[in-house]
């Protein structure tokens, strides 16, 4: 058996695309994931404890735990933008026209 077999699946470029999400849903999930990553990186860089994050965000400890654990389905993009702002992270949305 040849260990260099042809791949059974060729990626479309993104796991979200490969999973069959619509382009709109994939874009939303990508935005949430990118913003979440920035939030987690900022919290780590600032060496905040979960209690400090809880105080800054004005939310519960379980909510902070979910945020830090990456449970993105529990957070809307609006809430992530709000949390980012409360942590001093400036957010902006870049949109480009693409052919459809």
Buried (B, 14 or more C-beta within 10 A) or exposed (E): EEEEEEEEEEEEEEEBBEEEBEEEEBEBBBBBBEBBEBBBEBBEEEEBEBEEBBEBBEBEEEBBEBBBEEEBEEBEBEBBBBBBEBBEBEBEEEEEEEEE
